[in-house]
Amino acid sequence: MMLKGLAGNPTAGYVAPFLVFVGVMALEHAFPPNPELWYPVRFAATLAAIVFLSWPYLNWRPSKPIASIAIGAAVFVIWVAPDRLFHYRQFWLFHNALTGVASSAVPLDLRRSAGFLAIRILGSMALVPVAEELFWRGWMMRWLIDTHFEKVPLGKYAPMAFWAVAFLFASEHGPYWEVGLIAGVIYNWWLVRTRNLADCILAHAVTNAILAAWVLTTNEWQ
């Protein structure tokens, strides 16, 4: 009933999947760790929000698919290469009470569970890019320009909105805030360039897909 009441509301369409996603994460932290329970709940709740609230506002046709794929791959390199080369993730700027620490709560047995891995990888590749791009670049970048955000064209550049979203996106990524900031700037720039949220969703999905493959091959779950 709640979803039905929000259907057709543009703000809900852009914001709800992200709020559902982080809301379930907050519930996870309020209870003893149980990824086997909470990851499927998070996946199902976010998927429901996208299907029932966001679908009318989604465009699935990127204008520059090849370039979007290349940008997604470049963001992956930026995400892993600096720490791989210089091993600075334990420095206090990235390892403190505010940012948290780079670690994983996924127990060893679940890392070998095909069902759990399928949900985790599919969520990372398909749901997270949609929820985050709708919220950060589809809604907030426009809402910071005009609270009647639908009047603002996708990809309109305003310095305050551009950089506020980039820094907020960075803050969402905890101890990886510095590469999160670079990723946020790149995704923001790509929306300004393409004026098509589908291009950002595709780039973000590619980044997350390669990161998922990296985690599985290197076992660096943090």
Accessible surface in RSA format (square Angstrom, percent):
REM  Atomic radii and reference values for relative SASA: ProtOr
REM  Chains: A
REM  Algorithm: Lee & Richards
REM  Probe-radius: 1.40
REM  Slices: 20
REM RES _ NUM      All-atoms   Total-Side   Main-Chain    Non-polar    All polar
REM                ABS   REL    ABS   REL    ABS   REL    ABS   REL    ABS   REL
RES MET A   1   194.96 101.0 148.71  98.4  46.25 110.1 123.32 104.8  71.64  94.9
RES MET A   2   156.40  81.0 140.14  92.7  16.26  38.7 111.68  94.9  44.72  59.3
RES LEU A   3    60.05  33.4  58.86  42.1   1.20   3.0  59.05  41.5   1.00   2.7
RES LYS A   4   161.09  78.6 144.21  88.5  16.88  40.2  94.21  84.8  66.88  71.2
RES GLY A   5    66.67  82.2   0.00   N/A  66.67  82.2  36.86 101.2  29.81  66.8
RES LEU A   6    67.73  37.7  67.07  48.0   0.66   1.7  67.32  47.3   0.41   1.1
RES ALA A   7    55.15  50.7  33.66  51.9  21.49  48.9  34.06  48.0  21.09  55.9
RES GLY A   8    59.25  73.1   0.00   N/A  59.25  73.1  33.03  90.6  26.23  58.7
RES ASN A   9    64.34  44.4  59.06  57.1   5.28  12.7  11.91  28.7  52.43  50.7
RES PRO A  10    34.73  25.3  34.73  31.7   0.00   0.0  34.73  28.7   0.00   0.0
RES THR A  11    61.98  44.1  61.98  62.8   0.00   0.0  39.04  52.4  22.95  34.7
RES ALA A  12    11.96  11.0   5.16   8.0   6.80  15.5  11.39  16.0   0.56   1.5
RES GLY A  13     0.07   0.1   0.00   N/A   0.07   0.1   0.00   0.0   0.07   0.2
RES TYR A  14    16.94   7.9  16.94   9.6   0.00   0.0   1.64   1.2  15.30  18.9
RES VAL A  15    14.03   9.2  14.03  12.7   0.00   0.0  14.03  12.2   0.00   0.0
RES ALA A  16    13.19  12.1   9.06  14.0   4.12   9.4  13.08  18.4   0.10   0.3
RES PRO A  17     0.00   0.0   0.00   0.0   0.00   0.0   0.00   0.0   0.00   0.0
RES PHE A  18    15.78   7.9  15.78   9.8   0.00   0.0  15.78   9.6   0.00   0.0
RES LEU A  19    93.52  52.1  87.09  62.3   6.43  16.2  87.36  61.4   6.16  16.6
RES VAL A  20    45.63  30.0  38.49  34.8   7.14  17.2  45.35  39.4   0.28   0.8
RES PHE A  21    33.12  16.6  33.12  20.5   0.00   0.0  33.12  20.1   0.00   0.0
RES VAL A  22    52.11  34.3  48.09  43.5   4.02   9.7  48.09  41.8   4.02  10.9
RES GLY A  23    32.01  39.5   0.00   N/A  32.01  39.5  29.56  81.1   2.45   5.5
RES VAL A  24    13.00   8.6  12.51  11.3   0.49   1.2  12.51  10.9   0.49   1.3
RES MET A  25    65.43  33.9  65.26  43.2   0.17   0.4  58.74  49.9   6.69   8.9
RES ALA A  26    61.99  57.0  49.68  76.7  12.32  28.0  55.90  78.7   6.09  16.1
RES LEU A  27    88.82  49.5  88.38  63.2   0.44   1.1  88.79  62.4   0.02   0.1
RES GLU A  28    28.39  16.3  24.05  18.2   4.35  10.3   8.08  15.6  20.31  16.6
RES HIS A  29   151.51  82.8 119.61  83.1  31.90  81.6  88.71  91.4  62.80  73.1
RES ALA A  30    76.65  70.5  36.31  56.0  40.34  91.8  48.23  67.9  28.41  75.3
RES PHE A  31   109.46  54.8 100.07  62.0   9.39  24.4 103.24  62.6   6.22  17.8
RES PRO A  32   107.89  78.6  98.52  89.8   9.37  34.1 104.72  86.5   3.16  19.7
RES PRO A  33   116.74  85.1  87.84  80.1  28.90 105.1  94.66  78.2  22.08 137.2
RES ASN A  34    66.11  45.6  61.29  59.2   4.82  11.6  12.58  30.3  53.53  51.7
RES PRO A  35    15.39  11.2  13.83  12.6   1.57   5.7  15.32  12.7   0.07   0.5
RES GLU A  36   112.56  64.6 104.99  79.4   7.57  18.0  28.73  55.6  83.83  68.4
RES LEU A  37    89.64  49.9  83.50  59.7   6.14  15.4  88.71  62.3   0.94   2.5
RES TRP A  38    31.46  12.6  31.46  15.2   0.00   0.0  29.31  15.6   2.15   3.5
RES TYR A  39    34.47  16.1  32.97  18.8   1.50   3.9  13.21   9.9  21.26  26.2
RES PRO A  40    45.64  33.3  41.71  38.0   3.93  14.3  42.99  35.5   2.65  16.5
RES VAL A  41    58.66  38.6  53.98  48.9   4.68  11.3  58.00  50.4   0.66   1.8
RES ARG A  42    25.00  10.5  24.99  12.7   0.01   0.0   3.73   5.1  21.27  12.9
RES PHE A  43    40.20  20.1  35.35  21.9   4.85  12.6  39.77  24.1   0.42   1.2
RES ALA A  44    58.78  54.0  51.92  80.1   6.86  15.6  54.53  76.8   4.24  11.2
RES ALA A  45    33.40  30.7  21.92  33.8  11.48  26.1  30.33  42.7   3.07   8.1
RES THR A  46     0.29   0.2   0.29   0.3   0.00   0.0   0.29   0.4   0.00   0.0
RES LEU A  47    72.59  40.4  72.59  51.9   0.00   0.0  72.59  51.0   0.00   0.0
RES ALA A  48    29.48  27.1  25.78  39.8   3.70   8.4  29.22  41.1   0.26   0.7
RES ALA A  49     0.86   0.8   0.60   0.9   0.26   0.6   0.60   0.8   0.26   0.7
RES ILE A  50     4.83   2.7   4.83   3.6   0.00   0.0   4.83   3.5   0.00   0.0
RES VAL A  51    67.16  44.2  57.64  52.2   9.52  22.9  57.64  50.1   9.52  25.8
RES PHE A  52   124.96  62.5 110.05  68.2  14.91  38.8 113.45  68.8  11.51  32.9
RES LEU A  53     3.06   1.7   1.43   1.0   1.63   4.1   1.81   1.3   1.24   3.4
RES SER A  54     0.00   0.0   0.00   0.0   0.00   0.0   0.00   0.0   0.00   0.0
RES TRP A  55   130.60  52.4 126.53  61.2   4.07   9.6  99.62  53.1  30.97  50.3
RES PRO A  56   103.02  75.1  62.17  56.7  40.85 148.5  74.05  61.1  28.98 180.1
RES TYR A  57    53.05  24.8  32.73  18.6  20.33  52.9  34.07  25.6  18.98  23.4
RES LEU A  58    20.05  11.2   0.29   0.2  19.76  49.7   1.44   1.0  18.61  50.1
RES ASN A  59    67.93  46.8  59.84  57.8   8.09  19.5  35.06  84.4  32.87  31.8
RES TRP A  60   120.89  48.5  98.51  47.7  22.38  52.6  98.61  52.6  22.28  36.1
RES ARG A  61   199.47  83.8 193.62  98.7   5.85  13.9  66.95  91.5 132.52  80.3
RES PRO A  62    39.85  29.0  26.07  23.8  13.78  50.1  26.07  21.5  13.78  85.6
RES SER A  63    67.72  57.2  33.18  44.3  34.54  79.6  42.29  90.1  25.43  35.6
RES LYS A  64    91.67  44.7  86.31  53.0   5.36  12.8  39.50  35.6  52.18  55.6
RES PRO A  65    57.79  42.1  57.79  52.7   0.00   0.0  57.79  47.7   0.00   0.0
RES ILE A  66   136.89  77.9 135.51 101.0   1.38   3.3 135.55  97.6   1.34   3.6
RES ALA A  67    38.00  34.9  30.99  47.8   7.01  16.0  36.46  51.3   1.54   4.1
RES SER A  68     0.00   0.0   0.00   0.0   0.00   0.0   0.00   0.0   0.00   0.0
RES ILE A  69    77.79  44.3  77.79  58.0   0.00   0.0  77.79  56.0   0.00   0.0
RES ALA A  70    58.93  54.2  47.57  73.4  11.35  25.8  54.35  76.5   4.58  12.1
RES ILE A  71    25.10  14.3  24.16  18.0   0.94   2.3  25.07  18.1   0.03   0.1
RES GLY A  72     0.00   0.0   0.00   N/A   0.00   0.0   0.00   0.0   0.00   0.0
RES ALA A  73    34.80  32.0  34.64  53.5   0.16   0.4  34.74  48.9   0.06   0.2
RES ALA A  74    47.98  44.1  41.12  63.5   6.86  15.6  46.99  66.2   0.98   2.6
RES VAL A  75     0.55   0.4   0.55   0.5   0.00   0.0   0.55   0.5   0.00   0.0
RES PHE A  76    23.60  11.8  23.60  14.6   0.00   0.0  23.60  14.3   0.00   0.0
RES VAL A  77    81.60  53.7  81.43  73.7   0.17   0.4  81.60  70.9   0.00   0.0
RES ILE A  78    48.42  27.6  45.52  33.9   2.90   7.0  48.42  34.9   0.00   0.0
RES TRP A  79    34.49  13.8  33.33  16.1   1.16   2.7  22.46  12.0  12.03  19.5
RES VAL A  80    25.32  16.7  18.93  17.1   6.40  15.4  22.81  19.8   2.51   6.8
RES ALA A  81    27.79  25.6  24.69  38.1   3.10   7.0  27.79  39.1   0.00   0.0
RES PRO A  82    36.56  26.6  34.61  31.6   1.95   7.1  36.56  30.2   0.00   0.0
RES ASP A  83    34.16  23.9  33.62  33.5   0.55   1.3   4.86  11.4  29.30  29.2
RES ARG A  84   114.86  48.2 103.26  52.6  11.60  27.6  36.47  49.8  78.39  47.5
RES LEU A  85   124.02  69.1  99.77  71.4  24.25  61.0 102.04  71.7  21.97  59.1
RES PHE A  86   146.44  73.3 122.94  76.1  23.51  61.2 127.66  77.4  18.79  53.8
RES HIS A  87   143.13  78.2 116.80  81.2  26.32  67.3  80.50  83.0  62.62  72.9
RES TYR A  88    50.76  23.7  44.85  25.5   5.91  15.4  47.42  35.6   3.34   4.1
RES ARG A  89    12.46   5.2  10.92   5.6   1.54   3.7  10.30  14.1   2.16   1.3
RES GLN A  90   122.96  68.8 106.08  77.5  16.88  40.2  64.03 136.3  58.93  44.7
RES PHE A  91   103.08  51.6  93.72  58.1   9.36  24.4 100.89  61.2   2.19   6.3
RES TRP A  92   163.65  65.7 158.60  76.8   5.04  11.8 145.67  77.7  17.98  29.2
RES LEU A  93    70.19  39.1  68.04  48.7   2.15   5.4  68.13  47.8   2.06   5.5
RES PHE A  94    18.40   9.2  18.11  11.2   0.29   0.8  18.11  11.0   0.29   0.8
RES HIS A  95    69.72  38.1  60.75  42.2   8.97  23.0  35.04  36.1  34.68  40.4
RES ASN A  96    47.12  32.5  32.76  31.7  14.36  34.6  36.88  88.8  10.24   9.9
RES ALA A  97   114.14 104.9  69.02 106.5  45.12 102.6  81.44 114.7  32.71  86.6
RES LEU A  98   171.60  95.6 142.08 101.6  29.52  74.2 146.24 102.7  25.36  68.2
RES THR A  99    25.99  18.5  15.24  15.5  10.75  25.6  18.90  25.4   7.09  10.7
RES GLY A 100    29.98  37.0   0.00   N/A  29.98  37.0  29.39  80.7   0.58   1.3
RES VAL A 101    71.27  46.9  56.86  51.5  14.41  34.7  56.86  49.4  14.41  39.1
RES ALA A 102    20.96  19.3   2.22   3.4  18.74  42.6   3.77   5.3  17.19  45.5
RES SER A 103    74.72  63.1  50.60  67.5  24.12  55.6  31.93  68.0  42.79  59.9
RES SER A 104    37.53  31.7   5.07   6.8  32.46  74.8  10.22  21.8  27.31  38.3
RES ALA A 105    80.64  74.1  52.57  81.1  28.07  63.8  64.50  90.8  16.14  42.8
RES VAL A 106     4.55   3.0   1.97   1.8   2.57   6.2   2.15   1.9   2.40   6.5
RES PRO A 107    57.15  41.7  45.76  41.7  11.39  41.4  57.15  47.2   0.00   0.0
RES LEU A 108   108.95  60.7 104.71  74.9   4.24  10.7 104.71  73.5   4.24  11.4
RES ASP A 109    96.32  67.5  84.40  84.0  11.92  28.2  45.26 106.5  51.06  50.9
RES LEU A 110    10.34   5.8  10.34   7.4   0.00   0.0  10.34   7.3   0.00   0.0
RES ARG A 111    53.28  22.4  42.73  21.8  10.54  25.1   7.77  10.6  45.51  27.6
RES ARG A 112   182.56  76.7 149.93  76.4  32.63  77.7  71.57  97.8 111.00  67.3
RES SER A 113    37.87  32.0  29.63  39.5   8.24  19.0  19.79  42.1  18.07  25.3
RES ALA A 114    84.58  77.8  69.42 107.1  15.16  34.5  74.71 105.2   9.88  26.2
RES GLY A 115    46.90  57.8   0.00   N/A  46.90  57.8  39.95 109.6   6.96  15.6
RES PHE A 116    11.33   5.7   5.18   3.2   6.16  16.0   8.43   5.1   2.91   8.3
RES LEU A 117    29.32  16.3  29.32  21.0   0.00   0.0  29.32  20.6   0.00   0.0
RES ALA A 118    59.91  55.1  47.74  73.7  12.17  27.7  57.41  80.9   2.50   6.6
RES ILE A 119    52.59  29.9  50.64  37.7   1.95   4.7  51.56  37.1   1.03   2.8
RES ARG A 120    71.45  30.0  67.56  34.4   3.90   9.3  15.38  21.0  56.07  34.0
RES ILE A 121    41.95  23.9  41.45  30.9   0.51   1.2  41.95  30.2   0.00   0.0
RES LEU A 122    93.91  52.3  92.54  66.2   1.37   3.4  93.48  65.7   0.42   1.1
RES GLY A 123    11.06  13.6   0.00   N/A  11.06  13.6  11.06  30.4   0.00   0.0
RES SER A 124    29.17  24.6  27.93  37.3   1.24   2.9  15.57  33.2  13.60  19.1
RES MET A 125    72.23  37.4  69.01  45.7   3.22   7.7  58.11  49.4  14.12  18.7
RES ALA A 126    43.19  39.7  32.42  50.0  10.77  24.5  39.81  56.1   3.37   8.9
RES LEU A 127    11.46   6.4  11.46   8.2   0.00   0.0  11.46   8.1   0.00   0.0
RES VAL A 128    25.77  17.0  24.98  22.6   0.78   1.9  25.77  22.4   0.00   0.0
RES PRO A 129     0.41   0.3   0.41   0.4   0.00   0.0   0.41   0.3   0.00   0.0
RES VAL A 130     6.11   4.0   6.11   5.5   0.00   0.0   6.11   5.3   0.00   0.0
RES ALA A 131     1.54   1.4   1.54   2.4   0.00   0.0   1.54   2.2   0.00   0.0
RES GLU A 132    11.27   6.5  11.27   8.5   0.00   0.0   2.80   5.4   8.47   6.9
RES GLU A 133     0.00   0.0   0.00   0.0   0.00   0.0   0.00   0.0   0.00   0.0
RES LEU A 134     0.00   0.0   0.00   0.0   0.00   0.0   0.00   0.0   0.00   0.0
RES PHE A 135    15.96   8.0  15.96   9.9   0.00   0.0  15.96   9.7   0.00   0.0
RES TRP A 136    16.25   6.5  16.25   7.9   0.00   0.0  16.25   8.7   0.00   0.0
RES ARG A 137     0.06   0.0   0.00   0.0   0.06   0.1   0.00   0.0   0.06   0.0
RES GLY A 138     0.00   0.0   0.00   N/A   0.00   0.0   0.00   0.0   0.00   0.0
RES TRP A 139    29.91  12.0  29.91  14.5   0.00   0.0  29.08  15.5   0.83   1.3
RES MET A 140    24.57  12.7  24.57  16.3   0.00   0.0  24.34  20.7   0.23   0.3
RES MET A 141     3.94   2.0   3.68   2.4   0.26   0.6   3.68   3.1   0.26   0.3
RES ARG A 142    17.50   7.3  17.50   8.9   0.00   0.0   2.71   3.7  14.79   9.0
RES TRP A 143    93.88  37.7  90.83  44.0   3.05   7.2  77.35  41.2  16.52  26.8
RES LEU A 144    46.93  26.1  29.76  21.3  17.17  43.2  32.45  22.8  14.47  38.9
RES ILE A 145    52.68  30.0  20.40  15.2  32.28  77.8  25.61  18.4  27.07  73.5
RES ASP A 146    50.79  35.6  44.25  44.0   6.54  15.5  15.33  36.1  35.47  35.4
RES THR A 147    89.46  63.6  73.85  74.9  15.61  37.2  53.72  72.2  35.74  54.0
RES HIS A 148   115.92  63.4 109.18  75.9   6.74  17.2  68.70  70.8  47.22  54.9
RES PHE A 149     8.64   4.3   8.38   5.2   0.26   0.7   8.38   5.1   0.26   0.8
RES GLU A 150   106.05  60.9  81.23  61.5  24.82  59.1  27.85  53.9  78.19  63.8
RES LYS A 151   154.92  75.6 121.32  74.4  33.60  80.0  87.72  79.0  67.20  71.6
RES VAL A 152     7.05   4.6   5.49   5.0   1.56   3.8   6.78   5.9   0.27   0.7
RES PRO A 153    77.58  56.5  65.90  60.1  11.68  42.5  77.21  63.8   0.37   2.3
RES LEU A 154    46.30  25.8  40.31  28.8   5.99  15.1  40.31  28.3   5.99  16.1
RES GLY A 155     1.15   1.4   0.00   N/A   1.15   1.4   0.00   0.0   1.15   2.6
RES LYS A 156    91.60  44.7  88.76  54.5   2.84   6.8  41.28  37.2  50.32  53.6
RES TYR A 157   106.26  49.6  86.81  49.4  19.45  50.6  65.91  49.5  40.36  49.7
RES ALA A 158    24.01  22.1  22.57  34.8   1.44   3.3  23.64  33.3   0.36   1.0
RES PRO A 159    81.84  59.6  81.17  74.0   0.67   2.4  81.51  67.3   0.32   2.0
RES MET A 160   118.42  61.3 106.60  70.6  11.81  28.1 104.83  89.1  13.59  18.0
RES ALA A 161     1.49   1.4   1.35   2.1   0.14   0.3   1.35   1.9   0.14   0.4
RES PHE A 162    13.99   7.0  13.92   8.6   0.07   0.2  13.92   8.4   0.07   0.2
RES TRP A 163   112.45  45.1 112.24  54.3   0.20   0.5  98.48  52.5  13.97  22.7
RES ALA A 164    30.31  27.9  19.94  30.8  10.36  23.6  28.95  40.8   1.35   3.6
RES VAL A 165     0.00   0.0   0.00   0.0   0.00   0.0   0.00   0.0   0.00   0.0
RES ALA A 166     0.00   0.0   0.00   0.0   0.00   0.0   0.00   0.0   0.00   0.0
RES PHE A 167   115.69  57.9 110.67  68.5   5.01  13.0 110.81  67.2   4.87  13.9
RES LEU A 168    77.30  43.1  76.42  54.7   0.88   2.2  76.60  53.8   0.70   1.9
RES PHE A 169     2.24   1.1   2.24   1.4   0.00   0.0   2.24   1.4   0.00   0.0
RES ALA A 170     4.65   4.3   4.65   7.2   0.00   0.0   4.65   6.6   0.00   0.0
RES SER A 171    77.25  65.3  50.04  66.8  27.21  62.7  45.89  97.7  31.37  43.9
RES GLU A 172    64.52  37.0  28.73  21.7  35.80  85.2  33.00  63.8  31.53  25.7
RES HIS A 173    44.80  24.5  32.83  22.8  11.97  30.6  27.44  28.3  17.36  20.2
RES GLY A 174    18.48  22.8   0.00   N/A  18.48  22.8  17.27  47.4   1.21   2.7
RES PRO A 175    16.01  11.7  16.01  14.6   0.00   0.0  16.01  13.2   0.00   0.0
RES TYR A 176    36.22  16.9  36.22  20.6   0.00   0.0  24.91  18.7  11.31  13.9
RES TRP A 177    77.25  31.0  77.25  37.4   0.00   0.0  75.31  40.2   1.94   3.1
RES GLU A 178    27.69  15.9  26.10  19.7   1.59   3.8  26.44  51.2   1.24   1.0
RES VAL A 179     1.01   0.7   0.92   0.8   0.09   0.2   0.92   0.8   0.09   0.2
RES GLY A 180     0.00   0.0   0.00   N/A   0.00   0.0   0.00   0.0   0.00   0.0
RES LEU A 181    34.91  19.4  34.91  25.0   0.00   0.0  34.91  24.5   0.00   0.0
RES ILE A 182    74.39  42.3  72.69  54.2   1.70   4.1  74.39  53.6   0.00   0.0
RES ALA A 183     1.34   1.2   1.28   2.0   0.05   0.1   1.34   1.9   0.00   0.0
RES GLY A 184     0.00   0.0   0.00   N/A   0.00   0.0   0.00   0.0   0.00   0.0
RES VAL A 185    38.97  25.6  38.97  35.3   0.00   0.0  38.97  33.9   0.00   0.0
RES ILE A 186    36.82  21.0  35.84  26.7   0.97   2.3  36.82  26.5   0.00   0.0
RES TYR A 187     3.63   1.7   3.63   2.1   0.00   0.0   1.90   1.4   1.73   2.1
RES ASN A 188     0.00   0.0   0.00   0.0   0.00   0.0   0.00   0.0   0.00   0.0
RES TRP A 189   107.24  43.0 107.05  51.8   0.19   0.4  85.21  45.4  22.03  35.7
RES TRP A 190     8.56   3.4   8.56   4.1   0.00   0.0   8.56   4.6   0.00   0.0
RES LEU A 191     0.46   0.3   0.46   0.3   0.00   0.0   0.46   0.3   0.00   0.0
RES VAL A 192    35.85  23.6  29.73  26.9   6.13  14.8  29.73  25.8   6.13  16.6
RES ARG A 193   146.74  61.6 121.99  62.2  24.75  58.9  28.17  38.5 118.58  71.9
RES THR A 194    17.83  12.7   0.00   0.0  17.83  42.5   2.09   2.8  15.73  23.8
RES ARG A 195   128.29  53.9 110.85  56.5  17.44  41.5  47.01  64.2  81.28  49.3
RES ASN A 196    18.73  12.9  16.08  15.5   2.65   6.4   7.64  18.4  11.10  10.7
RES LEU A 197     8.41   4.7   7.27   5.2   1.14   2.9   7.27   5.1   1.14   3.1
RES ALA A 198     4.96   4.6   2.13   3.3   2.83   6.4   3.03   4.3   1.93   5.1
RES ASP A 199     0.00   0.0   0.00   0.0   0.00   0.0   0.00   0.0   0.00   0.0
RES CYS A 200     0.00   0.0   0.00   0.0   0.00   0.0   0.00   0.0   0.00   0.0
RES ILE A 201    13.88   7.9  13.88  10.3   0.00   0.0  13.88  10.0   0.00   0.0
RES LEU A 202    45.30  25.2  42.70  30.5   2.60   6.5  45.18  31.7   0.13   0.3
RES ALA A 203     0.00   0.0   0.00   0.0   0.00   0.0   0.00   0.0   0.00   0.0
RES HIS A 204     6.85   3.7   6.85   4.8   0.00   0.0   0.48   0.5   6.37   7.4
RES ALA A 205    21.88  20.1  21.16  32.7   0.71   1.6  21.47  30.2   0.41   1.1
RES VAL A 206    24.34  16.0  22.47  20.3   1.87   4.5  24.32  21.1   0.02   0.1
RES THR A 207     3.87   2.8   3.87   3.9   0.00   0.0   3.87   5.2   0.00   0.0
RES ASN A 208    17.96  12.4  17.74  17.1   0.22   0.5   2.47   5.9  15.49  15.0
RES ALA A 209    29.52  27.1  23.62  36.4   5.91  13.4  23.80  33.5   5.72  15.2
RES ILE A 210    55.50  31.6  53.03  39.5   2.46   5.9  55.42  39.9   0.08   0.2
RES LEU A 211    34.57  19.3  34.48  24.7   0.09   0.2  34.57  24.3   0.00   0.0
RES ALA A 212    15.57  14.3   7.18  11.1   8.39  19.1  14.92  21.0   0.65   1.7
RES ALA A 213    52.41  48.2  46.98  72.5   5.43  12.4  51.75  72.9   0.67   1.8
RES TRP A 214    60.03  24.1  55.93  27.1   4.10   9.6  55.63  29.7   4.40   7.1
RES VAL A 215    32.49  21.4  32.49  29.4   0.00   0.0  32.49  28.2   0.00   0.0
RES LEU A 216    81.02  45.1  52.43  37.5  28.59  71.9  54.04  38.0  26.98  72.6
RES THR A 217   114.06  81.1  75.95  77.0  38.11  90.8  74.07  99.5  39.99  60.5
RES THR A 218    43.31  30.8  17.59  17.8  25.72  61.3  24.60  33.0  18.71  28.3
RES ASN A 219    93.41  64.4  80.26  77.6  13.15  31.7  25.25  60.8  68.16  65.9
RES GLU A 220    52.14  29.9  45.48  34.4   6.66  15.9  19.53  37.8  32.61  26.6
RES TRP A 221    24.96  10.0  12.08   5.8  12.88  30.2   9.94   5.3  15.02  24.4
RES GLN A 222    90.34  50.5  59.14  43.2  31.20  74.3  23.69  50.4  66.65  50.5
END  Absolute sums over single chains surface
CHAIN  1 A    11481.5       9594.3       1887.3       8334.6       3147.0
END  Absolute sums over all chains
TOTAL         11481.5       9594.3       1887.3       8334.6       3147.0
